[in-house]
């Protein structure tokens, strides 16, 4: 079973999935080199190009890819409005940058991305934002002001999901927004290492 540890989260995928950390730094402890994106694109002098955290190639035909971007906001203190606008831009930038990187990887025959660099075969691509947010304030402790803030956060998240669905659909891609309690149970699981 392929497993990826990203921040305080462990993602476990079904057997047969080909999973790669696309945005991986070199690890001096294990000797693992940086990912293609980090080595060739970022360190190659290309600026303002970003990549998603994980790319999955699902088994079977026709080709299917998942781009997974993880945002763990449990330690953030920013308000919801600006964050959701920032996430919209971030997901689009990282999706576009990843698509460009996969085109380059396919042209170069990059071995580490061979199963994933298949854009010439016109794969189905789903972009997933795994957004881990702080635990909600208990209902008993919620004041009128906190109720308004929670409503604004919920509306902001709905708007974010609608905007990303619409924009990525224009690009011929699917979109899904998940959190720790709303994720694709039959496909992959997330374990939170910060929880006992």
Secondary structure as UniProt FT lines:
FT   STRAND          3..6
FT   TURN            7..8
FT   STRAND          9..13
FT   TURN            15..16
FT   STRAND          18..21
FT   TURN            22..23
FT   TURN            28..31
FT   HELIX           37..42
FT   TURN            43..45
FT   STRAND          54..58
FT   STRAND          64..72
FT   TURN            74..75
FT   HELIX           80..108
FT   HELIX           111..113
FT   TURN            114..116
FT   HELIX           119..121
FT   STRAND          124..132
FT   HELIX           139..141
FT   HELIX           144..170
FT   TURN            171..172
FT   STRAND          174..179
FT   TURN            180..181
FT   TURN            185..187
FT   STRAND          188..192
FT   TURN            193..194
//
